[in-house]
Amino acid sequence: MSIRNSRLARGAVAVLGTALMTAAVGLTGATAAQAAVNTSPNYLVVYNNNIENWLPASCADGYIWDRLLTYLKGRPLSPDIFTVQQISNQTQLNTLLQRLSDDLPGTYAGQIAIASPGSMGYTSTCGKLKNQQTNAVIYRSDRFTLKDATRWRSDAPENKTGGCKNLEPTSSSQDRVHNVAVRLHDNVRNEDVSVASIHWPTNTWNGPDCADENMSEAEEAMGRLGGDLKIVAGDMNTEAKTKGWWDDAKALGYRDPIAEKCGSRDCSSAYDTNGARRIDFMLAKSGGGFSNAAHISPTATGGAYSEHIAITAYVNY
């Protein structure tokens, strides 16, 4: 799907949510942030997080996602790529692109899996703010040019016990498991990188039983796009040991920066990302390895920001 880049005056920020409904938007970044843009051709600064719909403080139960945004302002380099899960819709993505562009140097654009996801069926005041859930890839459009995109749906056992098949919308829509991947041309490196933001079904649907199939489908999506570097990141809703998916990903050539940092596929509890589990991953297929891999704790951000801990790494080509 094609992308349009827009330059927006700061006075338009207040009406951004209703004024912008394009499939993807590029926005002009601020210059006053502490961070700088990454100009190196050798690596990309990558972040991943399930943002839990970026709820207002009145509904966030103490998980204030703006804390992570403030944390990014203080980092040496702004993100080149930011994969997010559980973003509400195109309107919220547009707002996030504007916020990143206002707070950080660089120009941000994005591709979303579904622009207007179906409803999860929540009825409470705060619950309604989480009715729409999907996934997106955000990238610096001042560094990258969008070349292609692909979308697909994660699998769960049919009727919870059968063979793996796409988890289709139900009475509580599961558009949250609709994935998106893009191929970007890196104008600094003069090579292509493909990036996927994925979300696999929960135990409610026995989703972990299809973890290996879902990894295979992510690899198929990467194959459709091509690219010199491939990054698959997201909320897998299962641990690395489940159904051999992580081992098979490794056999396919993917590397896990957090596992390499902790020294094991099954990291200690210090690396858990959701409660007592490590279920959020960043995987990269390249020969260059990583640096600055980190698990961004609430201590680092000055308080809780999401029920899922963000991960980051400088991913080498």
Disulfide bonds with the S-S distance in Angstrom:
Cys59-Cys126 2.05
Cys164-Cys210 2.09
Cys262-Cys267 2.05
